[in-house]
């Protein structure tokens, strides 16, 4: 049952509740970006209605929990510590993507209105969760302001999360001095003593601190930190990926300074099966090529050229292989690999254009929305496989871009809201005990909200299409540029070979 309990007993209250809930959500969903946040769990909840709302939150149904809890508050059913209900309600709105509404609730409680009903540490978790959402929305100033609302002591892990997030936000503002101050605190024993010896937060902090020190011009100190991270033992995929990133940063730093021997040391430390492997293979080949060791350069580049050609590093490698053969004056092989590269680029252009056709047809948004909606609540945005559609590899790249993913989340939320409005509309029709005037008022308000949501849904779908078209067009232009470069190099090689062979006759 999606209607609030016993709503038919007080149609006028239900009208107000419906307007507050969905009217507020409509405004919040107008944003181009919505994030489903991890639930914040409150302690020692006394009222059974509030406990029920939190249970709905934990099982992945924040929308239903919001409607029930709003109705319970409106009708005065919350008898024990109503501030707890407000805290849970703020978390529900946060989990449903309505971070502005959540911020308003947390702000009210943070200003002392009922805040004594819940420990400060629990409110601190709310502010931290809100800051994480704002960070993902690109709201740097707002996220920093939320973090500043945290008062008192935090657990070690929560403090590390706070320090790391704060440092990342400060780095986005180019405030590297203060970012370094925060990041240095991640290594203090007083913050990590309750954690495992290898804290992922501390590891992220050391990586970001190394980057920040490089940006500050403190190259030696930054390099020392990254070197330690790049040689550390790693027992999780996350820590191994960070280790690879540290080694790659050091490798390209030295390569750009033409310190090829040092660069090579870090390239070879990067895993060849990890997510950074294509960049490592490309860089290692450049190290050898810069020393005129073109046969050695071919080893990583040939391996790279067999990988997924939608990867920009692989596209670079497809041109690097014939370049190396040309330097070795193996013109036949060079021409063969230029031709192979040209064919691969043409095939990739066709994949991009098929993806563009799918986007222009309007089917992509609904296809992706169904894919993420079919996932379990806890894994809703961890889609492992996209539907088998033309240009699927490039559609996957769309999905992994931040703005597209956030807009898609918004689109999914809008679809769910419309589905629930339709259910509520049918329940209003069948509800007993509602006076005709109240029924007409409810139907009018639901119809108005449906119209608003349909308008927002259409605009969001259009925005998704524009984002996809812009991204795919960049992919296409890049590939066409590579194809032109391959043709030009082939023409140069034919011209050179013709002149050389002609002079020998």
LINHUUR-V463904 format. One record per pair of residues at least 12 apart in sequence whose C-alpha atoms are under 8 Angstrom apart, sorted by the first residue. I is the first residue (numbers start at 1). J is the second residue. Records with the same first field share a line. If there is no record, write none. Layout:
I = J ; J
This chain:
2 = 64 ; 67 ; 420 ; 423 ; 424
3 = 67 ; 68 ; 424 ; 427
4 = 67 ; 68 ; 71 ; 72
5 = 68
8 = 431 ; 432 ; 433 ; 434
9 = 433 ; 434
10 = 434
11 = 434 ; 435 ; 438 ; 439
12 = 438
13 = 71 ; 74 ; 75
14 = 71
15 = 438 ; 441 ; 442 ; 445
17 = 67 ; 70 ; 71 ; 74
18 = 67
19 = 445
21 = 66 ; 67 ; 70
22 = 449
23 = 449
24 = 101
25 = 98
26 = 449 ; 452 ; 453
28 = 98 ; 99 ; 100 ; 101
29 = 98 ; 410 ; 413 ; 414 ; 456
30 = 456
31 = 410
32 = 406 ; 407 ; 410 ; 460
33 = 137 ; 403 ; 406 ; 407 ; 409 ; 410
34 = 97 ; 98 ; 137 ; 406 ; 407 ; 409 ; 410
35 = 95 ; 96 ; 97 ; 133 ; 136 ; 137 ; 406 ; 409 ; 410
36 = 94 ; 95 ; 96 ; 97 ; 409
37 = 94 ; 95 ; 96 ; 97 ; 129 ; 133
38 = 95 ; 129
39 = 57 ; 58 ; 91 ; 92 ; 94 ; 95
40 = 91 ; 125 ; 126 ; 129
41 = 54 ; 88 ; 91
42 = 84 ; 87 ; 88 ; 122
43 = 122
45 = 84
46 = 80 ; 81
47 = 78 ; 79 ; 80 ; 81
49 = 69 ; 72 ; 78
50 = 69 ; 78 ; 84 ; 85 ; 88
52 = 65
53 = 65 ; 66 ; 68 ; 69 ; 88
54 = 88 ; 92
57 = 92 ; 95
59 = 377
60 = 377 ; 378
62 = 92 ; 93 ; 95 ; 96
63 = 92 ; 96
65 = 92
66 = 89 ; 92 ; 93
69 = 85 ; 89
70 = 89
81 = 117
83 = 109 ; 114 ; 115 ; 117 ; 118
84 = 117 ; 118
86 = 105
87 = 105 ; 106 ; 109 ; 123
89 = 102
90 = 102 ; 103 ; 105 ; 106
91 = 126
94 = 130
96 = 413
99 = 130 ; 133 ; 134
102 = 130
103 = 130
106 = 123 ; 126 ; 127
110 = 123 ; 149
120 = 151 ; 152
121 = 151 ; 152 ; 153 ; 154
123 = 150
124 = 149 ; 150 ; 151 ; 154
125 = 158
127 = 146 ; 147 ; 149 ; 150
128 = 146 ; 147 ; 150 ; 162
130 = 143 ; 146
131 = 143 ; 144 ; 146 ; 147
132 = 165
135 = 169
137 = 406
140 = 169 ; 172 ; 173
143 = 169
144 = 166 ; 169
147 = 162 ; 166
156 = 191 ; 192 ; 193 ; 194 ; 195
157 = 191 ; 192 ; 195 ; 201
159 = 191
160 = 186 ; 191 ; 201 ; 202
161 = 201
163 = 182 ; 183 ; 185 ; 186
164 = 182 ; 183 ; 186 ; 201 ; 204 ; 205
166 = 179 ; 182
167 = 179 ; 180 ; 182 ; 183
168 = 208
171 = 212
176 = 212 ; 213 ; 215 ; 216
177 = 216
179 = 209 ; 212
180 = 209 ; 212 ; 213
183 = 205 ; 206 ; 208 ; 209
184 = 205 ; 209
186 = 201 ; 202 ; 205 ; 206
187 = 202 ; 206
200 = 239
203 = 229 ; 239 ; 242
204 = 242
206 = 225 ; 226 ; 229
207 = 225 ; 226 ; 229 ; 242 ; 246
209 = 222 ; 225
210 = 222 ; 223 ; 224 ; 225 ; 226
223 = 250
226 = 246 ; 247 ; 250
227 = 246 ; 247 ; 250
229 = 242 ; 243 ; 246
230 = 242 ; 243 ; 244 ; 245 ; 246 ; 247 ; 269
231 = 243
241 = 274 ; 275 ; 276
243 = 270
244 = 269 ; 270 ; 271 ; 276
245 = 276
247 = 266 ; 267 ; 269 ; 270
248 = 266 ; 267 ; 270 ; 276 ; 279 ; 280
250 = 263 ; 266
251 = 263 ; 264 ; 265 ; 266 ; 267 ; 283
252 = 283
255 = 287
260 = 287 ; 290
261 = 287
263 = 287
264 = 284 ; 287
267 = 280 ; 281 ; 283 ; 284
268 = 280 ; 284
278 = 304 ; 313 ; 314
279 = 313
281 = 300 ; 301 ; 303 ; 304
282 = 300 ; 301 ; 304 ; 313 ; 314 ; 316 ; 317
284 = 297 ; 300
285 = 297 ; 298 ; 299 ; 300 ; 301
289 = 324
294 = 324 ; 325 ; 327 ; 328
295 = 324 ; 328
297 = 324
298 = 321 ; 324
301 = 317 ; 318 ; 320 ; 321
302 = 317 ; 321
304 = 317 ; 318
305 = 317 ; 318 ; 321
309 = 344 ; 345 ; 348
310 = 348 ; 393 ; 394
315 = 345 ; 482
318 = 337 ; 338 ; 341
319 = 338 ; 341 ; 482 ; 486
321 = 334 ; 337
322 = 334 ; 335 ; 336 ; 337 ; 338
331 = 493 ; 497
335 = 490 ; 493
338 = 486 ; 487 ; 489 ; 490
339 = 486 ; 490
341 = 483 ; 486
342 = 483 ; 486 ; 487
345 = 479 ; 480 ; 482 ; 483
346 = 479 ; 480 ; 483
348 = 479
349 = 476 ; 479 ; 480
351 = 390 ; 391 ; 392 ; 394
352 = 391 ; 394 ; 472 ; 475 ; 476
353 = 391 ; 476
354 = 390 ; 391
355 = 390 ; 391 ; 392 ; 394 ; 395 ; 472
356 = 468 ; 469 ; 472
358 = 390
359 = 465 ; 468 ; 469
360 = 465
362 = 465
365 = 408 ; 461 ; 464 ; 465
367 = 387
368 = 386 ; 387 ; 408
369 = 408 ; 409 ; 411 ; 412
371 = 383 ; 386 ; 387
373 = 412
394 = 472
398 = 468 ; 471
404 = 464 ; 467 ; 468
407 = 460 ; 463 ; 464
408 = 464
410 = 460
411 = 457 ; 460 ; 461
414 = 453 ; 456 ; 457
415 = 457
417 = 453
418 = 450 ; 453 ; 454
421 = 446 ; 450
425 = 443 ; 446
428 = 442 ; 443
